[in-house]
Amino acid sequence: MKPIPIVLDCDPGHDDALAMILAAHNPGINLLAITTVSGNGNISKVTQNALRVCALAKIKVPVAQGAGSALLGHTEAATDIHGESALDGATLPDPIFALEEMSGVDLIAKTVREHVEKVTLVATGPLTNIALFLKFYPELKSRINEIVFMGGSIDRGNRTPYAEFNIWMDPEAADVVIKSGLPLTMCGLNVSHQALVTKDIFAQLEKMQAPLADTVIGLLRFFASTYNEVFEMPDPPLHDPITVALLIDRSVVRTRRANVEIELNGKYTRGATVVDIYNRNGSPTNVDVAIQLDFDRFWSLILNAVEAAAKA
């Protein structure tokens, strides 16, 4: 099977960093470009993090800085989880190449327009750049194969009781994407909380005895400490790489077709994903919603990618 061409739109972020490594170092993916969006940290921090992860993991693709705030201007960093740098826990190398001069949205458009095949957009941060791309470049919509995003939940949230952070940061953008009519796959908290970084996973990373693996361990141990402090989860969930893993091997994630709507106005529920699993409203289904993760297959992909990056 030919590698799947993707653009990765991210806000690194500990779990975004592993999504980058998986996308760059698995032969099932053709990583064409990386774009950044304000989310886990402000736009300048997450963009620098993206460049530093590229240097760490020998990733050589164009990187462009995207939206610095939500469509309505909101911005808020997840410092309680990702630290002041948005990627605390280890020292990362300095960037080895410069940003593209064009914006992240324009890089998405350029990549989609010029690539010979349809492109899959993978979003692991707020959906601002993806929504802007759809609004500014409607003529390229037919060049999109699928949009896979980490966000939302069929259960409860992590930024508010009912809203997951990425959707909560820019629910208007998420609403644009949900209503785009394109093939969509949503990887929410309900499935990412099955992708836990356990003691055994740390042990397997330690066995690699590689500087890159040691850096990943440092990042994930910081992530574990904040998740335990904030959410009482000693084994942190590795949310973002699920979006890439399911493209490599669809059996990694079991999905269910459902109608999904974004709550834009609720006093206590703004940013919630309303997932009609049992079709109680009778509305047309519009999203493949991730339900169950194959833990062993998922972690096999992640560990193999880290090892490949360490040897690159």
ZAROGU-497954 format. One record per residue: residue in one letter; x, y, z of N, C-alpha, C, CB in turn. Coordinates in steps of 0.2 Angstrom, whole numbers, plus 5000, padded with zeros to 4 digits. Glycine has a CB too. Layout:
<nodes>
AXYZXYZXYZXYZ;...
</nodes>
This chain:
<nodes>
M500449945000500050005000500450065000499550005006;K500250114996500650174996500650215002500450224990;P501150255004501050295010500550345009501750325012;I500250365015499650415015499950485016499150395020;P499850525011500150595011499750635016500150625004;I500050665021499650705026500050775027499650665033;V499650825029499950885032499750875040499650945029;L500250885044500050885051500050955054500650845055;D499450975057499351035060499351025067498651065057;C499751065071499851045078500051105082500450985078;D500051085089500251145094500751115099499651175097;P501351095097501751055102501951085108502351035098;G501751055114501450995116501750935116500850995112;H501750895122502050835123501850775118502050805130;D501150775118500850725113500950735106500150705115;D500950805104501050825097501750805095500950905097;A502250805100502950795098502950715096503350805104;L502550675099502550605097502150595091502250555103;A501650635090501350625083501750645078500650675083;M502150695079502650715073503150655072503050775076;I503450625077503950575077503550515073504150555083;L502950495075502650445072502550455064501950425075;A502350515063502150535056502750535051501850605056;A503350555054503950555050504350495050504450615054;H504250445054504650385055504250325054505050385061;N503650325051503350265049503250265042502650255053;P503350205038503350205031502650215028503650145029;G502150205032501450205030501250275029501050175035;I501650325031501450395031501950435027501350435038;N501750485022502150525019501950595022501950525011;L502350615026502250685030502550735025502650685036;L502050775022502250835017502450895021501650835013;A502050915026502250975029501950975036501851035025;I502151025040501951035047501751105048502451015052;T501151125051500951185052500751195060500351205048;T500751255062500651265070500051305071501351295073;V499851295077499251335079499251345086498551295077;S499051405089499051425096498551375099498851495097;G498851345105498451295109498751285115498351235105;N499251225115499551215121500051265124499951145120;G500251305120500651365121500451425116501351355122;N500751485117500651535112500951515106500851605115;I500751545100501051525094501751525093500651575088;S502151575096502851575095503151515099503151645098;K502951495104503151445108503051375105502951445115;V502451365102502351305099502651295092501551295098;T502751355089503151345083503851335084503051415079;Q504151365089504851345090504851275093505151395096;N504451255096504451175098504351135092503851165103;A503951155087503951105081504651105078503451135077;L504951165077505651165074506151125078505851235073;R506051125085506551095089506451015089506551115096;V505750995089505650925088505850895081504850915089;C505850945076506150925069506850915070505950975064;A507250955073507950945074508050885078508251005078;L507750875084507850815088507750745084507350815094;A507150745080506950685077507150675069506250665078;K507550725067507850725060507250725055508250665059;I506750775056506150775052506350835047505550795056;K506250825041506450875036505850885031507050855032;V505450925034504850945029504751025031504150905031;P504351055026504251125027503751135034503851155021;V503951185038503551205044503351275043504051195050;A502751295044502451365044502051375050502051375038;Q502051435052501751465058501051485056502051525061;G500551455060499851465058499551515063499451405058;A498851505064498451555068498751565075497751535068;G498751625077498951635084498351645089499351695084;S497751645087497151645091496551615088497051725093;A496051605091495451575089495151615084494951555094;L494651595080494251635075493951695078493751595072;L493751695085493451755088493951785093492851725092;G494651765092495151805095495351775102494951875097;H495051725104495251695111495951655110494751645113;T496351665116496951625116497051605123497551655113;E497251545125497451525132497951465131496751505136;A498451465135498951415135498851365140499651445136;A498951305139498851245144499451235148498651185140;T499651285152500351285155500251235161500451355158;D499651225164499551175169499751105167498851185172;I499751095161499851025158500551025155499251005154;H500651065151501251065146501851115149501051085139;G501751155154502251195157502351255153502951155156;E502751305155502851365152503051365145503351405156;S503451315143503751315136503251275132504451285136;A502751245135502251205131502551135130502051235125;L503251125131503551065130504051055136503851055123;D503851065142504351055147504550985149504051085154;G505150975152505350905154505950885151504850865152;A506250915146506850895143507150955139506750835138;T507750955138508151005133508150975126508851015136;L507851025122507851005115508351045111507151025112;P508551015105509051055101508751115098509351005096;D509251155096509051215092508751195086509551275092;P508351235083508151225076508751225071507651275073;I508651175066509151175061508951195054509351095060;F508351225053508151255047507551305049507851205042;A507451355045507051415046506351395044507251475042;L505851435047505151425045505051445038504751475050;E504551425035504251445029504051525030503751405026;E504151565025503951635025503151635025504251675020;M502851595021502051595021501751575027501851555015;S501151585028500751565034500551495034500051605034;G500451465039500251395040499651385035500051375047;V499151425035498551415031498751405023498051465032;D499151455021499451455014499851395013499851525013;L500251375018500651315017500151255016501151295022;I499651245020499151195019498951195011498651195024;A498751255009498451265003498951244997498151335002;K499551264998500051254993500151174992500751294995;T500251144998500351074998499851034995500451055006;V499251054997498651014994498551024987497951044998;R498651084985498651104977499151074973498751184976;E499751064976500351044972500450964972500951074974;H500150934977500350864978499950824973500150834985;V500150774970499850734965499250694967500350684962;E499250674973498650634976498250684981498950574980;K497650664983497250694988497650694994496550664988;V497650744999497950745005497550745011498350815005;T497750705016497350705022497650755027497450625025;L497150795030497350835035497350805042496950905034;V497850815046497850785053497950845058498450725054;A497450855062497450905066497550885074496850955066;T498050905077498150885084498050945089498750845085;G497850995087497751055091497051085089498251115090;P496951145091496251185089496251185082496251255092;L495651185079495451175072495451245068494851145071;T495851295071495751355068496051355061496151405072;N496651335060496951335053496551295048497651305054;I496251235050495951195046495251235043495751125049;A494951265048494351305047494551365042494051335053;L495051395043495251455039495451425032495851495042;F495751375031495951345025495251325021496351275026;L494751295024494151285021493751345019493751245026;K493851405023493551465021493851505015493451505027;F494551505016494951545011495051505004495651565014;Y495051435005495251404999494651344997495951364999;P494051364996493551324995493651274989492851354994;E494051304984494151274978494551204979494451314972;L494951204984495351144986495051094990496051174989;K494451104992494051054996494050984993493351084997;S493950984986493950924983494650884983493750934976;R495150924985495850894985495950864992496350944983;I495550864997495650835003495350765003495250885009;N495750715005495450655006495050635012496050605006;E495250665018494950655024495250705029495150585027;I494950725034495150765040495150715046494750835041;V495650705050495750665056495950715061496150605055;F495550725067495750765072495650735079495250835071;M496150765083496050745090495650805094496850735094;G495150785096494750835100494050805102494650895095;G493750835107493050815109493050755113492650805103;S492450725114492350665118491650645117492550675125;I491550585118490850555119490650555126490750485116;D491150575131490950575138491050645141491450525142;R491550655145491650725148492250755145491750715156;G492350815148492950855145493550855149492750925144;N494050895147494650905151494850975152495250865148;R494451025149494551095150494051125154494651135143;T493451105153492851115157492551045158492351165154;P492051035162491750975163491550935157491150975168;Y491350975152491050945146491450955140490350955145;A491951005140492251025134493051005134492251095133;E493250965129493950945128494351015126494050895123;F494951015127495351075127495351105119496051065129;N495551055114495651085108494951115105495851025103;I494451075106493751105104493551165107493251055104;W493651165114493551225118493851285116493651205125;M494551275114494951335112494651375106495651315110;D494351335101494051365095493451325093494551375090;P492851335097492251295095491951315088491751295100;E492051385086491851405080492151375074491851485079;A492851365075493251325070493051255069493951335071;A492951225075492751155075492051145071492651125082;D491651195072490951195069491051195062490551255072;V491451245059491551245052491851175049492151295050;V492251145053492551085050492051025051493151065055;I491651025056491150975057490550985051490750985064;K490451045049489951055044490251055037489551115045;S490851035036491151045029490950995024491951035030;G490650935027490450885022490950835020490150915016;L491650845022492150805021492150745025492850845021;P492550695023492550635028492950655034492950575024;L492650645040492950665046493050605051492550715049;T493650605054493650555060493850595066494250495058;M493550585071493650615078493950565083492950645080;C494550585086494850545091494750585097495550535089;G494350575101494150615107494450585114493450615108;L494350615119494650595126494450525127494450635131;N493850495126493650435127494050375125492950425125;V494350395119494850345116495550355118494750335108;S495750425118496450435120496650415127496550515119;H496150415132496250395139496350315139495650415143;Q496350285133496550215133497250205131496050175128;A497550265129498250265126498750285132498350305120;L498750245137499150275143499850255143498850235149;V500250305145500950285146501150255152501350355145;T501150185152501250145158501950145160500850085157;K502050115166502750095168503050055163502750065175;D502750005160503049955155503249995149502549905153;I502850045147503050085141503650125143502450135139;F503750155148504350185150504950135150504250225157;A504850075153505350025153505650015146505149965157;Q505150005141505349995134505750045131504749975130;L505550115133505950165130506650165133505550235132;E506650155140507350145143507750095140507250135150;K507550045138507849985135508250005128507449925133;M507950055125508250085119508950115120507850135115;Q509050135125509750165127509950215121510250115128;A509550265120509650315114509550385117509250295108;P509950435115509850495117509150525116510350545114;L508850505110508150535108507650495113508050515101;A507750435114507250405118507350425125507450325119;D507950445128507950475134507650545134508750485136;T507650585129507250645128506550635129507450685122;V506250585125505550565125505350545132505450515120;I505750515136505650495143505550555147506150445145;G506050605146506050665150505350705149506550705149;L505150705143504550745141503950705144504450745133;L503950645143503350605146503350605153503350535143;R503850605157503850605164503550665167504550585167;F503750725163503450785165502750785164503750845161;F502550755158501850755156501450715162501750725149;A501750655164501450615169501350655175501850555170;S501850695177501850725184501250775184502450765185;T501150815178500550865178499950825177500650915172;Y499850775174499250735173499050705180499250685168;N499550685183499350655190499150715195499950625193;E499450775194499250825199498650855197499850885198;V498450865191497850895189497250845188497950935182;F497350785185496850745184496850675188496850725177;E497350675193497450615197497450555192496750605201;M497850555187498050505182498850495182497750515175;P499050445186499750435186500050415180499950385192;D499650375176499850355169499550405164499650285167;P499950455161499550505157499350475150500050555155;P498850505147498550485141498950515135497850495140;L499150475130499550505124499050515119500150455122;H498650575119498150585115498250595107497850655116;D498750635105498750655098499050605093499250715098;P499450565095499750515090499250465087500350475093;I498650455091498150415089497850435082497550415094;T497850495080497650525074498050495068497650595074;V498750485069499150465064499150385064499950485066;A499150355070499150285070498550255067499150265078;L497950285067497450255064497450255056496750285066;L497850305054497950305046498450255044498250375044;I498950235048499450185047499050115047499950185052;D498650105052498350045053497650055056498749995058;R497150045052496450065054496150015059495950055048;S496549955060496249915066496549935072496549845064;V496949995073497150015079496550045083497750075078;V496050075079495550115082494850085079495550185081;R494350065084493750055081493250115082493349995086;T492950125076492550185076491850175075492750235070;R491350225076490650215075490450275072490350205082;R490050275067489750325063489250355067489450305056;A489250425068488750465072488650535070488950455079;N488150565072488050635071488450675077487350655071;V488850725075489250765080489050835078489950745079;E488850865084488750945083489250975089488050955084;I489351035088489751075092489351125096490351115088;E489351125103488951165107489351235107488951145114;L489051285104489351355104489051405109489151385097;N488551395112488151445116488051425123487551455113;G488151355125487951335132488451375137488051265133;K488051395143488451435148488951385151487951455153;Y488751325152489251275155489451225150488851235161;T489251225144489451165139489751195133488851125138;R489951255132490251285126490851245125490351365127;G490951225118491451185116491351115117492051205120;A490851085120490651015120490550985113490151005125;T490750925112490550885106489950845108491150845104;V489350865105488750825106488750765101488150875105;V488850705104488950645099488350605100489550605101;D487950595095487350555095487450485094486750585091;I487750445098487950385097487450335095488350355103;Y486850345098486250295097485750325092485950275103;N485950385089485550415084484850435087485450375078;R484850465092484150475096483850535092484350495103;N484250585089483950645086483750625079484450695086;G483950575076483850555069484150605064483050565068;S484750635066485050685062485550645057485450735066;P485750665051486250635047486850625051486350665041;T487150565050487850555053488350585049488050475053;N488850615052489350655049490050645051489250725050;V490250605056490850595058490950515060491050635065;D491550495059491750425061492050445068492250385057;V491750415073491950435080492350375083491350455085;A492950385085493450335088493150315095494150365089;I493050245096492750215102493250175106492150175100;Q493650135102494050085106494750085103493750015106;L495250085107495950085105496250015106496350135108;D496649985101497049925102497749945105497149885096;F497749945112498349975115498949945113498249955123;D499049875112499649845110499849865103499649775110;R499449875098499549895091499749965091498949885087;F499450005095499550075095500350085098499050115100;W500450055104501150065106501650035102501150045114;S501549985099502049955094502250005089501749885091;L501750045086501850095081502350145084501250115078;I502150175090502450225093503150205095502150245100;L503250155098503950135100504450115094503950065105;N504150085089504550075083504750145080504150035078;A504250195080504450255077504950295081503850305076;V504950285087505450325092506150285090505350315099;E506150225090506750185088507050205081506650105089;A506550205077506850225070507050295070506250225065;A506750345073507050415074507750415077506550455077;A507750375082508450375086509050345082508350325092;K508850305077509350275072509450315066509150205070;A509050365065509050405058509650445058508450445058;
</nodes>
